[in-house]
């Protein structure tokens, strides 16, 4: 997140000529697609330069400032500092310095004093050697920061070897960057829990939502057949006599 804020600040300092080159490439692409070979005069170029500078100062810079303000408003400084600690899992940044990552590990420990103890630092010192070996190998299978954290959480053997680091990686992976995921979950729930299905239990609703969110987008024939056979062995639902009466009426 700090890197994103830094890059946004750098965008405001980029030379206007670089933006001009981008717009020129886009204009040339449009011209080639439309086969329009209008001659660009010197006066036209001057007007384009002036308008582009005005757009950059009045719109682009202000837009970047708004993005920076929104990010800072969403994340407090201590939260950003905490999330930035997990960059130590990035193989490309690891070094052979003895103190590399120790401050970040201590920050994570201070953030959750009831969940971590001194074993967290000891586990990190051992895991740091593994990261350094990964960097020195320089193979195409080097894990990214996120992949390493996922591996710490999902791999049973590694999780047993580094229980404290695995918990830290789990906290990092669960940190919400935005509310978009939660809003999608509510939208999924509203699609499933309709007025005609308002008697679904909480457990059944959770299962249907999990299938809708994490399940396959398309079902193959074998899976469809398995679902149909599963429903065939179910007992027929009993319908009350009053319901039958109202149905036939």
MODELLER restraints for C-alpha pairs under 7 A, 6 or more apart:
rsr = mdl.restraints
at = mdl.atoms
rsr.add(forms.Gaussian(group=physical.xy_distance, feature=features.Distance(at['CA:1:A'], at['CA:80:A']), mean=6.64, stdev=0.5))
rsr.add(forms.Gaussian(group=physical.xy_distance, feature=features.Distance(at['CA:1:A'], at['CA:84:A']), mean=6.94, stdev=0.5))
rsr.add(forms.Gaussian(group=physical.xy_distance, feature=features.Distance(at['CA:5:A'], at['CA:68:A']), mean=6.39, stdev=0.5))
rsr.add(forms.Gaussian(group=physical.xy_distance, feature=features.Distance(at['CA:8:A'], at['CA:64:A']), mean=6.53, stdev=0.5))
rsr.add(forms.Gaussian(group=physical.xy_distance, feature=features.Distance(at['CA:12:A'], at['CA:61:A']), mean=5.96, stdev=0.5))
rsr.add(forms.Gaussian(group=physical.xy_distance, feature=features.Distance(at['CA:31:A'], at['CA:37:A']), mean=6.73, stdev=0.5))
rsr.add(forms.Gaussian(group=physical.xy_distance, feature=features.Distance(at['CA:82:A'], at['CA:107:A']), mean=6.95, stdev=0.5))
rsr.add(forms.Gaussian(group=physical.xy_distance, feature=features.Distance(at['CA:82:A'], at['CA:108:A']), mean=6.69, stdev=0.5))
rsr.add(forms.Gaussian(group=physical.xy_distance, feature=features.Distance(at['CA:85:A'], at['CA:104:A']), mean=4.88, stdev=0.5))
rsr.add(forms.Gaussian(group=physical.xy_distance, feature=features.Distance(at['CA:88:A'], at['CA:94:A']), mean=6.53, stdev=0.5))
rsr.add(forms.Gaussian(group=physical.xy_distance, feature=features.Distance(at['CA:88:A'], at['CA:101:A']), mean=5.83, stdev=0.5))
rsr.add(forms.Gaussian(group=physical.xy_distance, feature=features.Distance(at['CA:89:A'], at['CA:145:A']), mean=5.21, stdev=0.5))
rsr.add(forms.Gaussian(group=physical.xy_distance, feature=features.Distance(at['CA:89:A'], at['CA:148:A']), mean=6.97, stdev=0.5))
rsr.add(forms.Gaussian(group=physical.xy_distance, feature=features.Distance(at['CA:90:A'], at['CA:144:A']), mean=6.14, stdev=0.5))
rsr.add(forms.Gaussian(group=physical.xy_distance, feature=features.Distance(at['CA:90:A'], at['CA:145:A']), mean=4.45, stdev=0.5))
rsr.add(forms.Gaussian(group=physical.xy_distance, feature=features.Distance(at['CA:91:A'], at['CA:131:A']), mean=5.79, stdev=0.5))
rsr.add(forms.Gaussian(group=physical.xy_distance, feature=features.Distance(at['CA:91:A'], at['CA:134:A']), mean=6.95, stdev=0.5))
rsr.add(forms.Gaussian(group=physical.xy_distance, feature=features.Distance(at['CA:91:A'], at['CA:135:A']), mean=5.77, stdev=0.5))
rsr.add(forms.Gaussian(group=physical.xy_distance, feature=features.Distance(at['CA:91:A'], at['CA:144:A']), mean=6.84, stdev=0.5))
rsr.add(forms.Gaussian(group=physical.xy_distance, feature=features.Distance(at['CA:91:A'], at['CA:145:A']), mean=6.99, stdev=0.5))
rsr.add(forms.Gaussian(group=physical.xy_distance, feature=features.Distance(at['CA:92:A'], at['CA:135:A']), mean=6.48, stdev=0.5))
rsr.add(forms.Gaussian(group=physical.xy_distance, feature=features.Distance(at['CA:94:A'], at['CA:131:A']), mean=6.90, stdev=0.5))
rsr.add(forms.Gaussian(group=physical.xy_distance, feature=features.Distance(at['CA:94:A'], at['CA:132:A']), mean=6.31, stdev=0.5))
rsr.add(forms.Gaussian(group=physical.xy_distance, feature=features.Distance(at['CA:95:A'], at['CA:132:A']), mean=6.75, stdev=0.5))
rsr.add(forms.Gaussian(group=physical.xy_distance, feature=features.Distance(at['CA:96:A'], at['CA:132:A']), mean=6.91, stdev=0.5))
rsr.add(forms.Gaussian(group=physical.xy_distance, feature=features.Distance(at['CA:102:A'], at['CA:121:A']), mean=6.98, stdev=0.5))
rsr.add(forms.Gaussian(group=physical.xy_distance, feature=features.Distance(at['CA:105:A'], at['CA:121:A']), mean=6.39, stdev=0.5))
rsr.add(forms.Gaussian(group=physical.xy_distance, feature=features.Distance(at['CA:109:A'], at['CA:116:A']), mean=5.66, stdev=0.5))
rsr.add(forms.Gaussian(group=physical.xy_distance, feature=features.Distance(at['CA:116:A'], at['CA:164:A']), mean=6.56, stdev=0.5))
rsr.add(forms.Gaussian(group=physical.xy_distance, feature=features.Distance(at['CA:119:A'], at['CA:164:A']), mean=6.96, stdev=0.5))
rsr.add(forms.Gaussian(group=physical.xy_distance, feature=features.Distance(at['CA:120:A'], at['CA:164:A']), mean=5.27, stdev=0.5))
rsr.add(forms.Gaussian(group=physical.xy_distance, feature=features.Distance(at['CA:120:A'], at['CA:165:A']), mean=6.27, stdev=0.5))
rsr.add(forms.Gaussian(group=physical.xy_distance, feature=features.Distance(at['CA:123:A'], at['CA:162:A']), mean=6.00, stdev=0.5))
rsr.add(forms.Gaussian(group=physical.xy_distance, feature=features.Distance(at['CA:123:A'], at['CA:165:A']), mean=6.85, stdev=0.5))
rsr.add(forms.Gaussian(group=physical.xy_distance, feature=features.Distance(at['CA:134:A'], at['CA:142:A']), mean=6.37, stdev=0.5))
rsr.add(forms.Gaussian(group=physical.xy_distance, feature=features.Distance(at['CA:149:A'], at['CA:169:A']), mean=4.97, stdev=0.5))
rsr.add(forms.Gaussian(group=physical.xy_distance, feature=features.Distance(at['CA:152:A'], at['CA:158:A']), mean=5.95, stdev=0.5))
rsr.add(forms.Gaussian(group=physical.xy_distance, feature=features.Distance(at['CA:152:A'], at['CA:159:A']), mean=5.59, stdev=0.5))
rsr.add(forms.Gaussian(group=physical.xy_distance, feature=features.Distance(at['CA:152:A'], at['CA:166:A']), mean=5.00, stdev=0.5))
rsr.add(forms.Gaussian(group=physical.xy_distance, feature=features.Distance(at['CA:152:A'], at['CA:169:A']), mean=6.76, stdev=0.5))
rsr.add(forms.Gaussian(group=physical.xy_distance, feature=features.Distance(at['CA:153:A'], at['CA:159:A']), mean=6.16, stdev=0.5))
rsr.add(forms.Gaussian(group=physical.xy_distance, feature=features.Distance(at['CA:153:A'], at['CA:166:A']), mean=5.29, stdev=0.5))
rsr.add(forms.Gaussian(group=physical.xy_distance, feature=features.Distance(at['CA:153:A'], at['CA:169:A']), mean=6.73, stdev=0.5))
rsr.add(forms.Gaussian(group=physical.xy_distance, feature=features.Distance(at['CA:153:A'], at['CA:170:A']), mean=6.11, stdev=0.5))
rsr.add(forms.Gaussian(group=physical.xy_distance, feature=features.Distance(at['CA:159:A'], at['CA:166:A']), mean=5.71, stdev=0.5))
rsr.add(forms.Gaussian(group=physical.xy_distance, feature=features.Distance(at['CA:188:A'], at['CA:209:A']), mean=6.52, stdev=0.5))
rsr.add(forms.Gaussian(group=physical.xy_distance, feature=features.Distance(at['CA:189:A'], at['CA:209:A']), mean=6.53, stdev=0.5))
